[in-house]
Amino acid sequence: MESRPFNFNVGVLGHVDSGKTSLSKALSSVASTACFDKNPQSKERGITLDLGFSSFSIQLDDDSKEKFGGHDRVQYTLVDCPGHASLIRTIIGGAQIIDMMLLVVDVVKGMQTQTAECLVIGEILCHKMIVVINKMDLLPSEKRSASFEKMKKRMLKTLETTRFKDSPVIAVSACTGNKDNEMTSEGMNDLISLLVQHTYLPLRSPLGNFIFSVDHCFAIRGQGTVLTGTVLAGKATVGDALEFPTMKVNKKIKSIQMFKKPVDFILQGDRAGVCVTQFDPKLLERGFVCTPGSLSTTVAALVSIHKISHFKGNISNKSKYHITVGHDTVMGHASFFRCSQEKDSPELKRFNFSQEYEFQEEVSASCDTVEQTMDNFALLQFDRPVVCLPSAIFIGSKLDSDVDANVCRLAFHGNILESFADADYLTTVLPKVKVVKVKRREGLMERATDKYTVIAKNLFKKETDITLFTGMQVELSSGQKGTIQGSFGKSGKVKIQLSEGLSEEVYEMYCNSKKKSKEDIAVDTPASVKVILNFKRYVYDPLKVMKQ
């Protein structure tokens, strides 16, 4: 029996019409049911509209087998992502299941808007990249070498400030024409050699719950319903039960194939087709299936935040964003905050409920740097429930921006730290999140009972619970500082004890103010003495005031 290959997932990304699908076709030896623009709409419009999957295999020599865990072959699964701006949701979904990225660039057009967005997505979701300069055959043969070197220099300059600064750049022609009804190409062998050279062994484990990212779902008469996708975690065997978490439905695995070859089990990182029975494929286009009970729907989440430097708009609490997690994109409201102390770990896995955080009206530009000194966070509240993995990566975007504008629509990204399955998180969990907001209130000194005791008005409403503010410090515009002693009467006035006495002039003006008319005070007093209170309030527990 033939041994199982080691599967390595390679994303093919780039601007629309850069030749991604032609490149995938030139490299591949096995096609899936959804690849090379088989969709009728793709053929009609002449562009890729959905994710396409195909593969080719490389036999390993004895020296390379040890590097790949003793496997005889490496199977390269190519994930052909659409390039049109309107399909960015699909691109992000495809990029989350890859181990390496091929960034395809048209040698004539160079770096374009969606090339840049794909580069941003790659930086977030991928660790290694090869830049493929395509369509070299469109240039006169005598100019190809010089044009390639010029384009290579431009690309390396662009990559200088990214994690891909040392990425290799190669020139190819994915489709040079037809010969004997076969598509011809140039540079494929060199590209495959380069790909093999940069292939690594990702960290994978058969342990834990099985989670399968489904990208296509269709029925085969007499067999059942086939779910094609990529194993994100764990292991599954024929006969195992699968749960469809959005529907709370369980089905047993009838059979499994990896690129048309039957297998008994699949592991993390494998690309496969899983067949189940008695399931309507119309109920699931994309999503997750998993070990029963391992995933639930999420209505909100606490997340880490990193601003994307190429995004030029404001990232504020007043806006809603498209939140993409897995294959799902949903509108969501974000409220931002940051750690009030210097960060003590480069990567967070769980949210720290014991820490105090500062509310942010807007995410600062420093949030996009690796050297940032503070951790940034957000509460994401989704318009509809989504299914997401623990610690899943998400991307926040403004996809309602003009697709023809030369701007980056990807605003921020991060990881899910804590997810909430039920709406009762608003009362059970959220008040435990210590996000504080600095508040400022101003009132007026009404009168002075002596040089060290004054009565202030207009700081609070009559229904305010003054005991929450008792003991807090205030400052007078005349320079004195004092402490709120408690309420005075029932109209919201408070008594304040000063640490330094009032000046003679101010005291004389206010000590008998109760006996004066408003007109007399206005004439006698050069300027009203303001009483200023600065304090911190817990954002998610409005009834709780933090003492100074």
Beta strands, then each sheet from edge to edge (+ up, - down):
strand 1: 6-14
strand 2: 30-31
strand 3: 52-59
strand 4: 73-80
strand 5: 100-106
strand 6: 129-134
strand 7: 169-171
strand 8: 173-179
strand 9: 182-186
strand 10: 211-220
strand 11: 224-233
strand 12: 235-237
strand 13: 241-244
strand 14: 249-258
strand 15: 261-263
strand 16: 265-267
strand 17: 271-276
strand 18: 287-290
strand 19: 297-304
strand 20: 306-307
strand 21: 320-325
strand 22: 328-339
strand 23: 356-360
strand 24: 376-387
strand 25: 393-397
strand 26: 410-420
strand 27: 434-450
strand 28: 453-457
strand 29: 473-476
strand 30: 481-488
strand 31: 493-498
strand 32: 530-538
strand 33: 545-546
sheet 1: 2+ 3- 4+ 1+ 5+ 6+ 7+
sheet 2: 8+ 9-
sheet 3: 13+ 14- 17+ 11- 10+ 18-
sheet 4: 12+ 16-
sheet 5: 13+ 14- 15+
sheet 6: 20+ 26- 19+ 24- 22+ 21- 25+
sheet 7: 20+ 26- 19+ 24- 22+ 23- 27- 28+ 31- 30+ 29- 32+ 33-
end
